[in-house]
Amino acid sequence: IAMQHLGTRYVYGGSSAGGFDCSGFTMYVFKQAGYSLPHSATSQWLSGMGTKIYSISELQPGDLVFFNNTYSSSLAATHVGIYTGDNQFIHAAAGGVKITDLSDSFYASRYVGARRIF
C-alpha cells in the first residue's frame, strides 16, 4: 500500500493521496490495512498501540519507525515512517513520499524506536 504512493507530494497536515505529511502518510496506509492511528508522530509513538521496539536489528517490514529533533526538540517524536526491510523506510518528507536508508546520517542520529502494530 505504501509503495503505491512513492512520489506523492508532501503537504503539511495532509492525510490523503493528494498529499501527505509524515504521520498523515502512516495514518493513511495503516487505515487501508484496517488500523486506526492518530495524526501526529508523537501521538503514534505514545499511543500504546502495538509493541515498542528499540533495536534496529529487530525491525520487521511494516513497523513504524520514529525519529526526534527533526524540527523540534520538545516532542517525543517528530517524524515517522514505515520500515520496508533491508535497513530502509518509506516516509513523507520534503520532496514527497520516498524511501530512505536508516543509516542516513540525518535519521540515524535521530532514531528513537519503533512500534509493531500488527
C-alpha positions as CSV (number, residue, x, y, z in Angstrom):
1,I,0.0,0.0,0.0
2,A,2.8,2.4,1.0
3,M,4.8,1.8,-2.2
4,Q,1.9,2.8,-4.4
5,H,2.3,6.4,-3.1
6,L,6.0,6.9,-3.9
7,G,6.5,10.4,-5.2
8,T,3.2,11.7,-3.8
9,R,3.8,15.3,-2.8
10,Y,4.5,16.5,0.8
11,V,1.6,18.6,2.3
12,Y,1.8,19.7,5.9
13,G,-1.3,18.3,7.6
14,G,-2.0,16.1,4.6
15,S,-3.5,12.7,5.0
16,S,-4.8,11.8,1.6
17,A,-3.4,10.6,-1.7
18,G,-3.4,14.3,-2.8
19,G,-0.6,14.9,-0.4
20,F,0.8,13.7,2.9
21,D,2.8,14.8,5.9
22,C,4.7,12.0,7.7
23,S,2.1,11.0,10.2
24,G,-0.7,11.5,7.7
25,F,1.0,9.1,5.4
26,T,1.4,6.4,8.1
27,M,-2.2,7.0,9.2
28,Y,-3.5,6.6,5.7
29,V,-1.5,3.5,4.9
30,F,-2.5,1.8,8.2
31,K,-6.1,2.7,7.7
32,Q,-6.1,0.9,4.3
33,A,-4.9,-2.1,6.3
34,G,-7.7,-1.8,8.9
35,Y,-5.8,0.0,11.7
36,S,-6.6,3.4,13.2
37,L,-3.7,5.7,14.1
38,P,-3.7,9.3,15.4
39,H,-2.4,12.1,13.2
40,S,0.9,13.1,14.7
41,A,4.3,11.3,15.1
42,T,4.3,12.0,18.8
43,S,0.7,10.6,19.2
44,Q,1.6,7.5,17.2
45,W,4.7,6.9,19.3
46,L,2.9,7.4,22.6
47,S,-0.4,5.8,21.6
48,G,0.2,2.5,23.4
49,M,-0.7,0.5,20.3
50,G,1.5,-2.5,19.4
51,T,4.9,-3.3,20.8
52,K,7.7,-0.8,21.2
53,I,11.0,-1.9,19.6
54,Y,14.2,0.0,20.2
55,S,16.8,-2.1,18.4
56,I,17.1,-1.5,14.6
57,S,18.2,-5.2,14.3
58,E,14.8,-6.3,15.5
59,L,12.7,-4.3,12.9
60,Q,10.3,-6.1,10.6
61,P,8.7,-4.7,7.4
62,G,5.6,-2.8,8.4
63,D,6.9,-1.5,11.7
64,L,6.5,2.2,12.3
65,V,9.9,3.9,12.8
66,F,10.2,7.1,14.8
67,F,12.7,10.0,15.0
68,N,13.0,13.1,17.1
69,N,14.6,16.5,16.7
70,T,13.8,16.6,13.0
71,Y,12.2,20.1,13.5
72,S,11.6,20.5,17.3
73,S,13.4,19.1,20.3
74,S,10.4,19.4,22.7
75,L,8.4,16.5,21.3
76,A,8.9,12.8,21.9
77,A,8.8,12.0,18.2
78,T,8.8,14.5,15.3
79,H,8.9,12.2,12.3
80,V,7.6,8.7,11.4
81,G,7.9,6.3,8.6
82,I,7.3,2.6,7.8
83,Y,10.1,0.1,7.8
84,T,10.3,-1.7,4.4
85,G,13.2,-4.1,5.1
86,D,16.9,-4.0,4.1
87,N,17.5,-1.2,6.6
88,Q,15.2,1.2,4.7
89,F,11.9,3.0,5.4
90,I,9.3,4.8,3.4
91,H,8.1,8.2,4.6
92,A,6.6,11.5,3.6
93,A,9.2,14.3,3.8
94,A,10.4,17.3,1.8
95,G,10.3,16.2,-1.8
96,G,7.3,13.8,-1.2
97,V,7.0,10.2,-0.3
98,K,10.3,8.5,-0.6
99,I,12.5,5.6,0.6
100,T,15.5,6.4,2.8
101,D,18.1,4.2,4.4
102,L,18.1,4.1,8.2
103,S,21.9,4.7,8.1
104,D,21.4,8.1,6.5
105,S,23.3,10.4,8.9
106,F,20.3,12.7,9.5
107,Y,17.9,9.9,10.5
108,A,20.4,7.5,12.2
109,S,21.3,10.1,14.8
110,R,17.6,10.9,15.5
111,Y,16.1,7.3,15.7
112,V,14.1,6.8,18.9
113,G,12.5,3.5,18.3
114,A,9.7,1.7,16.5
115,R,6.2,0.2,17.1
116,R,5.0,-3.1,15.7
117,I,1.2,-2.6,15.2
118,F,0.5,-6.0,13.7
